[in-house]
Amino acid sequence: MLFEEKAVTLADGRTCILKPNTPEYAEEMLTYLSKTAAETPFLLRNPDEVSYTLEEERKILARLLEDPYAIMMLATVDGKVAGNGSINGIGSKRKIRHRCSLAIALYEEYWGLGIGTAMINYMCELAAQIGWLQVDLEVVAENKSAQSVYKKCGFIESGIRHNALFFDDGTYHDEILMYKKLQ
């Protein structure tokens, strides 16, 4: 969906712009997807699993921009991509169509500046405007930093999905389930 850009002052005094992610950022997004996956083990993808072509990524971004029930947010600092976040519906069945799911990742160099908090809060604000009643997310149990940000943004822990992730090193990792009521 299209939404208004929002400027946010970061902890270091710089300005971050939160805006719709558009097809013009497709090439930068492919780099972002690979690099962020290499910077932390806490994302669902591994760097070698980023296999979209440039044209496929453009189409994905165009489709999401046109979807009135999806949010694909880009964060830029000094004209450079700092992070990306999204909100998508859980499903169309009546019993679950009040819920959406949030995902977010930032380049490591932008951690701790307030970008994640600003993105999450703005995405939740937009999700409420769309009419979603609840935002759900999953976070790797060991990712205490992300859990702290989510709690700061009003998310509540609601459960654990045991052995939800199987890492390449042969270890299993639990996911913490969290939600936030919007209305």
C-alpha positions as CSV (number, residue, x, y, z in Angstrom):
1,M,0.0,0.0,0.0
2,L,1.0,3.6,-0.5
3,F,1.4,5.6,2.7
4,E,2.9,8.9,3.7
5,E,6.6,9.2,4.3
6,K,7.6,9.9,7.9
7,A,10.8,11.4,9.1
8,V,12.2,10.2,12.4
9,T,15.2,11.7,14.4
10,L,17.6,8.9,15.4
11,A,19.5,8.5,18.6
12,D,22.6,9.9,16.9
13,G,20.8,12.9,15.6
14,R,20.5,11.8,11.9
15,T,17.1,11.6,10.2
16,C,15.6,8.4,9.0
17,I,12.9,8.4,6.4
18,L,10.2,5.7,6.6
19,K,8.5,5.2,3.2
20,P,6.8,2.7,0.9
21,N,9.3,0.2,-0.6
22,T,9.0,0.6,-4.4
23,P,10.3,-1.3,-7.4
24,E,13.0,1.2,-7.9
25,Y,14.7,-0.3,-4.8
26,A,14.7,-3.9,-6.1
27,E,18.4,-4.1,-6.7
28,E,19.2,-2.6,-3.3
29,M,16.7,-5.0,-1.7
30,L,18.4,-8.1,-3.1
31,T,21.7,-6.9,-1.5
32,Y,19.8,-6.1,1.7
33,L,18.2,-9.6,1.9
34,S,21.6,-11.4,1.5
35,K,23.6,-9.1,3.7
36,T,21.1,-8.9,6.6
37,A,20.8,-12.7,6.6
38,A,24.6,-12.9,6.8
39,E,24.8,-10.4,9.7
40,T,22.5,-12.3,12.1
41,P,21.3,-15.9,12.5
42,F,17.9,-14.7,13.7
43,L,16.3,-14.2,10.3
44,L,14.3,-17.0,8.6
45,R,16.5,-16.9,5.5
46,N,20.1,-17.8,5.0
47,P,22.2,-15.7,2.6
48,D,22.3,-18.5,-0.1
49,E,18.5,-18.7,0.0
50,V,18.1,-15.2,-1.6
51,S,17.4,-16.4,-5.1
52,Y,15.0,-13.8,-6.6
53,T,16.0,-12.2,-9.9
54,L,15.9,-8.5,-10.2
55,E,12.8,-8.7,-12.3
56,E,11.1,-11.0,-9.7
57,E,11.9,-8.6,-6.9
58,R,10.6,-5.6,-8.9
59,K,7.3,-7.5,-9.4
60,I,7.0,-8.4,-5.7
61,L,7.5,-4.8,-4.6
62,A,5.1,-3.6,-7.3
63,R,2.4,-6.1,-6.2
64,L,2.8,-5.2,-2.5
65,L,2.6,-1.5,-3.3
66,E,-0.7,-2.1,-5.0
67,D,-2.1,-4.3,-2.2
68,P,-4.2,-2.2,0.1
69,Y,-3.8,-4.8,2.9
70,A,0.0,-5.1,2.8
71,I,2.7,-2.8,4.1
72,M,6.2,-2.9,2.8
73,M,8.2,-0.2,4.5
74,L,11.7,1.0,3.7
75,A,13.9,2.9,6.2
76,T,16.6,5.1,4.7
77,V,19.3,7.1,6.4
78,D,21.4,9.6,4.4
79,G,19.8,8.2,1.2
80,K,21.0,4.7,2.0
81,V,18.7,1.7,2.8
82,A,18.9,1.0,6.5
83,G,16.1,-1.6,6.9
84,N,12.9,-3.0,5.7
85,G,9.7,-4.2,7.4
86,S,6.4,-5.7,6.3
87,I,3.0,-6.4,7.5
88,N,0.8,-9.0,5.7
89,G,-2.5,-10.7,6.5
90,I,-2.4,-14.1,8.2
91,G,-5.2,-15.4,6.0
92,S,-8.6,-14.6,4.5
93,K,-10.7,-17.0,6.5
94,R,-13.2,-15.1,8.8
95,K,-11.8,-16.5,12.0
96,I,-8.3,-15.2,11.3
97,R,-8.7,-12.3,9.0
98,H,-8.5,-9.8,11.9
99,R,-4.8,-10.7,12.3
100,C,-1.7,-9.7,10.4
101,S,2.0,-10.6,10.8
102,L,5.0,-8.3,11.2
103,A,8.6,-8.9,10.0
104,I,11.5,-6.5,10.2
105,A,15.3,-6.5,9.7
106,L,17.9,-3.8,9.7
107,Y,21.5,-3.7,8.6
108,E,23.7,-4.2,11.6
109,E,25.3,-0.8,11.4
110,Y,21.9,0.8,12.1
111,W,21.0,-1.3,15.2
112,G,20.4,0.6,18.4
113,L,19.5,4.0,16.8
114,G,15.7,3.7,17.2
115,I,14.9,2.8,13.6
116,G,13.3,-0.6,14.5
117,T,11.1,1.0,17.2
118,A,10.0,3.8,14.7
119,M,9.3,1.3,12.0
120,I,7.3,-1.1,14.2
121,N,5.2,1.7,15.7
122,Y,4.5,3.3,12.3
123,M,3.7,-0.1,10.7
124,C,1.3,-0.9,13.6
125,E,-0.3,2.6,13.1
126,L,-0.8,1.9,9.4
127,A,-2.1,-1.7,10.2
128,A,-4.8,-0.2,12.4
129,Q,-5.8,2.2,9.7
130,I,-6.2,-0.7,7.3
131,G,-8.5,-2.3,9.9
132,W,-6.3,-5.1,11.3
133,L,-7.1,-5.7,15.0
134,Q,-4.0,-7.7,16.0
135,V,-0.4,-7.9,14.9
136,D,1.5,-11.2,15.4
137,L,5.2,-12.0,15.2
138,E,7.7,-14.7,15.9
139,V,11.2,-14.1,17.3
140,V,14.0,-16.5,17.9
141,A,14.2,-17.2,21.6
142,E,17.9,-16.2,21.9
143,N,17.2,-12.8,20.2
144,K,16.7,-10.9,23.5
145,S,17.5,-7.5,21.9
146,A,14.6,-7.9,19.4
147,Q,12.3,-9.1,22.1
148,S,13.1,-6.0,24.2
149,V,12.2,-3.8,21.2
150,Y,8.9,-5.6,20.6
151,K,8.0,-5.3,24.2
152,K,8.8,-1.6,24.2
153,C,6.4,-1.3,21.2
154,G,3.6,-3.0,23.2
155,F,3.9,-6.6,22.1
156,I,3.1,-9.3,24.6
157,E,4.6,-12.8,24.7
158,S,1.9,-15.4,24.1
159,G,3.7,-18.7,23.7
160,I,6.7,-20.7,22.5
161,R,7.0,-22.8,19.4
162,H,9.6,-25.4,20.4
163,N,12.2,-26.5,17.9
164,A,10.7,-24.1,15.3
165,L,14.0,-23.5,13.5
166,F,16.7,-25.9,12.5
167,F,20.0,-24.1,11.8
168,D,22.7,-25.3,9.4
169,D,25.0,-26.1,12.4
170,G,22.5,-28.9,13.4
171,T,20.9,-27.0,16.4
172,Y,17.2,-26.4,17.0
173,H,15.9,-23.1,18.2
174,D,12.6,-22.1,19.8
175,E,10.5,-19.2,18.6
176,I,8.7,-16.8,21.0
177,L,5.2,-15.9,19.8
178,M,4.2,-12.3,20.4
179,Y,1.2,-10.2,19.6
180,K,-0.1,-6.7,19.9
181,K,-3.8,-5.6,20.0
182,L,-4.4,-2.6,17.8
183,Q,-8.1,-1.8,18.5
